């Protein structure tokens, strides 16, 4: 795929909801460099029309991407790919810190706290190969 090309295909038979398919595809393209920082995304209505989805479905994906720091919305100017990594890294570090402090307050030792994280990662990502 050439840079700066947004290609999304919605699989109606997929386990993931359409908004999640849109969110995942844009996040993957941003992370892998297929969409560079500053790339202007289509409007919510435009992308919804292209994909045959309701505007609310694409809007939900854009809100999740913005919340994750993948895109930034500049009011009437549109939505753009944000600087990669920094926001996600900071948010992940903050979540890890919050979890570690909470686990300690709950009286979990390090091994139990790590086991809980491993279980959660397995549930989210599947088993390690």
Backbone torsions as a table, in degrees:
resi	resn	phi	psi	omega
1	UNK	NA	136.1	177.6
2	UNK	-79.2	153.6	178.1
3	UNK	-59.7	155.9	175.3
4	UNK	66.4	31.1	175.8
5	UNK	-119.8	121.4	177.3
6	UNK	-98.2	108.2	178.5
7	UNK	-120.8	117.5	179.6
8	UNK	-130.4	132.3	174.6
9	UNK	-122.6	126.9	179.5
10	UNK	-92.8	126.9	177.2
11	UNK	-100.3	106.8	-177.3
12	UNK	-65.4	-18.0	-179.7
13	UNK	-95.4	-0.7	-178.1
14	UNK	-69.8	154.8	177.9
15	UNK	-69.1	-32.0	-179.8
16	UNK	-79.5	141.4	177.3
17	UNK	-64.0	156.0	179.9
18	UNK	-54.6	-41.1	-179.7
19	UNK	-62.7	-36.0	179.8
20	UNK	-70.7	-34.9	175.6
21	UNK	-63.6	-42.4	177.6
22	UNK	-64.7	-47.9	-179.2
23	UNK	-59.1	-47.2	-177.8
24	UNK	-63.9	-44.0	-177.7
25	UNK	-63.6	-45.4	179.9
26	UNK	-65.8	-42.8	179.0
27	UNK	-61.1	-43.9	179.4
28	UNK	-63.0	-44.3	179.4
29	UNK	-63.8	-39.3	178.7
30	UNK	-66.0	-43.8	-178.0
31	UNK	-66.8	-38.9	-176.0
32	UNK	-86.1	-2.5	179.4
33	UNK	87.7	1.8	177.3
34	UNK	-65.8	-27.9	172.9
35	UNK	-123.1	111.1	-175.6
36	UNK	-74.8	161.4	175.2
37	UNK	-55.0	133.1	179.8
38	UNK	93.0	-8.5	178.5
39	UNK	-60.7	129.2	179.4
40	UNK	-84.7	121.0	178.2
41	UNK	-77.5	156.4	174.5
42	UNK	-61.7	159.3	175.0
43	UNK	-63.9	159.3	177.6
44	UNK	-56.5	-49.5	-178.7
45	UNK	-64.0	-40.5	-179.5
46	UNK	-64.0	-46.2	179.9
47	UNK	-68.0	-39.1	178.2
48	UNK	-59.6	-43.8	179.5
49	UNK	-64.3	-44.1	179.3
50	UNK	-60.6	-36.4	-176.0
51	UNK	-92.9	-7.7	-177.9
52	UNK	72.1	33.2	-179.5
53	UNK	-114.9	164.0	173.4
54	UNK	-71.7	145.9	179.1
55	UNK	-57.6	-36.8	179.4
56	UNK	-62.2	-30.8	179.0
57	UNK	-66.5	-47.3	178.8
58	UNK	-68.4	-38.7	178.4
59	UNK	-60.5	-39.7	178.1
60	UNK	-62.9	-41.2	177.8
61	UNK	-64.5	-44.4	179.3
62	UNK	-63.0	-40.8	178.5
63	UNK	-62.3	-42.2	178.9
64	UNK	-64.9	-41.9	178.4
65	UNK	-63.6	-38.9	178.2
66	UNK	-67.8	-42.5	177.7
67	UNK	-60.5	-35.2	179.7
68	UNK	-81.4	-5.5	179.8
69	UNK	81.0	12.2	-179.4
70	UNK	-79.9	-38.7	178.5
71	UNK	-125.3	162.7	172.7
72	UNK	-131.4	139.9	179.8
73	UNK	-103.8	130.1	-177.9
74	UNK	-112.1	57.3	178.2
75	UNK	56.1	-131.3	-176.8
76	UNK	-71.4	-11.1	180.0
77	UNK	-77.3	-16.9	175.9
78	UNK	113.1	-169.4	-178.9
79	UNK	-113.5	139.3	-173.8
80	UNK	-133.2	153.4	173.9
81	UNK	-67.5	128.2	-178.6
82	UNK	-86.6	170.5	176.2
83	UNK	-56.7	128.8	-174.7
84	UNK	-73.6	145.8	168.7
85	UNK	85.2	-53.2	-170.6
86	UNK	-54.2	-52.5	-177.1
87	UNK	-64.3	-43.7	-179.6
88	UNK	-65.5	-42.2	179.2
89	UNK	-62.4	-44.3	179.5
90	UNK	-64.1	-43.2	-179.6
91	UNK	-65.5	-41.6	178.9
92	UNK	-63.6	-42.1	178.8
93	UNK	-63.9	-40.1	177.9
94	UNK	-64.8	-42.2	178.7
95	UNK	-65.1	-40.3	178.8
96	UNK	-64.2	-41.6	179.1
97	UNK	-63.7	-45.7	178.2
98	UNK	-59.7	-44.0	179.5
99	UNK	-63.3	-46.4	-177.9
100	UNK	-60.1	-43.6	179.5
101	UNK	-65.4	-41.2	179.5
102	UNK	-65.8	-43.6	178.8
103	UNK	-60.6	-40.6	178.7
104	UNK	-64.8	-43.8	178.2
105	UNK	-62.5	-32.0	178.8
106	UNK	-76.4	-8.0	178.4
107	UNK	87.3	11.8	178.2
108	UNK	-74.0	139.9	171.9
109	UNK	-81.1	173.8	-175.9
110	UNK	-57.7	-42.7	-178.0
111	UNK	-64.0	-42.9	179.7
112	UNK	-66.8	-39.4	178.6
113	UNK	-64.1	-43.8	178.4
114	UNK	-66.2	-38.3	178.3
115	UNK	-61.9	-39.7	178.4
116	UNK	-64.2	-39.9	177.8
117	UNK	-65.7	-43.9	178.9
118	UNK	-59.8	-42.1	178.3
119	UNK	-62.2	-42.9	179.9
120	UNK	-66.1	-39.9	178.5
121	UNK	-66.8	-39.1	177.6
122	UNK	-63.0	-41.6	178.7
123	UNK	-64.3	-38.1	-177.3
124	UNK	-80.0	-41.5	-173.4
125	UNK	-105.3	-14.0	-173.6
126	UNK	92.1	171.4	-177.9
127	UNK	-67.3	152.1	177.8
128	UNK	-70.8	146.8	178.9
129	UNK	-82.5	NA	NA
